Amino acid sequence: MEMIKDCGIWAWLDILLTFVALIAAVVAIVVAGVSKSKGAAIGVALAALVLAVCVGGVGLVGTFMGNRMTEAALSGEGIDPDQKERIRAEGQKEAAGCTTIGLTLMVLPFLLSAGATVLAMVKKPQA
């Protein structure tokens, strides 16, 4: 929970996007299983796959923004150089948590979407 608090809004956005990606992955599996159109099934599955990858992307953006905020806070002259390095190290550690959150949350929707994509691609077209 501490990592989510450190990452801030980016972690919460990632959690929300993960729910959306999971729903899209389940829909893609269902569509791949019941759709008569192979192209439609592949399209839905690939859209779910893109959403899953976006979950990891939000984590990376959170890390970038966290590092940027840390550097902006350290840009002034009133901070002792030794303190700057400690603050920078702690800021980078907290920011890196966003990547960890994003990539961890990405795993399940990515695997489900990839499975739906494979299912849609190997499915025989129905007449």
C-alpha positions as CSV (number, residue, x, y, z in Angstrom):
1,M,0.0,0.0,0.0
2,E,2.9,2.3,0.6
3,M,4.0,2.0,-3.0
4,I,0.6,3.1,-4.2
5,K,0.7,6.1,-1.8
6,D,4.2,7.0,-3.1
7,C,3.1,6.7,-6.7
8,G,0.0,8.8,-6.2
9,I,-2.6,9.5,-8.8
10,W,-0.7,7.4,-11.4
11,A,-1.2,4.2,-9.3
12,W,-4.9,4.9,-8.9
13,L,-5.2,5.6,-12.6
14,D,-3.3,2.3,-13.3
15,I,-5.7,0.4,-11.0
16,L,-8.7,1.8,-12.8
17,L,-7.3,1.1,-16.2
18,T,-6.5,-2.5,-15.1
19,F,-10.2,-3.1,-14.3
20,V,-11.1,-1.8,-17.8
21,A,-8.4,-3.9,-19.4
22,L,-9.6,-7.0,-17.5
23,I,-13.2,-6.5,-18.6
24,A,-12.0,-6.0,-22.2
25,A,-9.9,-9.2,-22.0
26,V,-12.9,-11.2,-20.8
27,V,-15.1,-9.7,-23.5
28,A,-12.4,-10.6,-26.1
29,I,-12.3,-14.2,-24.9
30,V,-16.1,-14.4,-25.1
31,V,-16.2,-12.8,-28.6
32,A,-13.3,-15.1,-29.8
33,G,-15.3,-18.1,-28.6
34,V,-18.7,-17.2,-30.0
35,S,-18.2,-14.8,-32.9
36,K,-18.8,-16.1,-36.4
37,S,-16.5,-13.4,-37.8
38,K,-12.8,-14.2,-37.3
39,G,-11.8,-10.6,-38.2
40,A,-14.1,-9.1,-35.5
41,A,-12.8,-11.5,-32.9
42,I,-9.2,-10.6,-33.7
43,G,-10.0,-6.9,-33.7
44,V,-11.6,-7.1,-30.2
45,A,-8.8,-9.2,-28.9
46,L,-6.1,-6.8,-30.2
47,A,-8.0,-3.8,-28.7
48,A,-7.9,-5.6,-25.4
49,L,-4.2,-6.3,-25.8
50,V,-3.5,-2.7,-26.5
51,L,-5.4,-1.7,-23.3
52,A,-3.4,-4.2,-21.3
53,V,-0.1,-2.7,-22.6
54,C,-1.4,0.8,-21.7
55,V,-1.6,-0.4,-18.1
56,G,2.2,-0.8,-18.1
57,G,2.6,2.4,-20.0
58,V,0.8,4.4,-17.3
59,G,3.2,3.0,-14.7
60,L,6.1,4.2,-16.9
61,V,4.6,7.6,-17.3
62,G,4.1,7.8,-13.5
63,T,7.8,7.0,-13.0
64,F,8.8,9.7,-15.5
65,M,6.5,12.3,-13.8
66,G,7.8,11.4,-10.3
67,N,11.4,11.8,-11.4
68,R,10.5,15.1,-13.0
69,M,8.9,16.3,-9.8
70,T,11.9,15.3,-7.8
71,E,14.3,17.2,-10.1
72,A,12.0,20.2,-10.1
73,A,12.0,20.2,-6.3
74,L,15.8,20.0,-6.2
75,S,16.4,22.8,-8.8
76,G,16.7,25.5,-6.1
77,E,19.9,26.7,-4.6
78,G,18.8,26.4,-0.9
79,I,19.4,22.7,-0.5
80,D,22.7,21.3,0.8
81,P,24.4,19.1,-1.9
82,D,24.5,16.1,0.4
83,Q,20.8,16.4,1.1
84,K,20.1,16.8,-2.6
85,E,21.6,13.4,-3.3
86,R,19.6,11.7,-0.5
87,I,16.4,13.4,-1.6
88,R,17.1,12.5,-5.3
89,A,17.7,8.8,-4.4
90,E,14.5,8.6,-2.3
91,G,12.5,10.4,-5.0
92,Q,13.8,8.0,-7.7
93,K,13.0,5.0,-5.5
94,E,9.4,6.2,-4.9
95,A,9.0,7.0,-8.6
96,A,10.3,3.6,-9.6
97,G,7.4,2.1,-7.7
98,C,5.0,3.3,-10.4
99,T,6.7,1.1,-12.9
100,T,6.5,-1.8,-10.6
101,I,2.8,-1.2,-10.1
102,G,2.1,-0.8,-13.8
103,L,4.0,-3.8,-14.9
104,T,2.6,-6.0,-12.2
105,L,-1.0,-5.0,-12.9
106,M,-0.4,-5.5,-16.6
107,V,0.4,-9.2,-16.4
108,L,-3.1,-10.7,-16.0
109,P,-5.0,-8.6,-18.6
110,F,-2.0,-9.0,-21.0
111,L,-2.1,-12.8,-20.7
112,L,-5.9,-13.0,-21.0
113,S,-5.8,-10.7,-24.0
114,A,-3.0,-12.6,-25.6
115,G,-4.9,-15.8,-25.1
116,A,-8.0,-14.3,-26.7
117,T,-5.9,-13.1,-29.6
118,V,-4.5,-16.6,-30.2
119,L,-8.0,-18.1,-29.8
120,A,-9.3,-15.7,-32.4
121,M,-6.5,-16.4,-34.8
122,V,-6.7,-20.2,-34.7
123,K,-10.4,-20.3,-34.9
124,K,-11.8,-21.7,-38.1
125,P,-14.1,-19.3,-40.0
126,Q,-17.7,-20.3,-39.8
127,A,-20.1,-20.1,-42.7
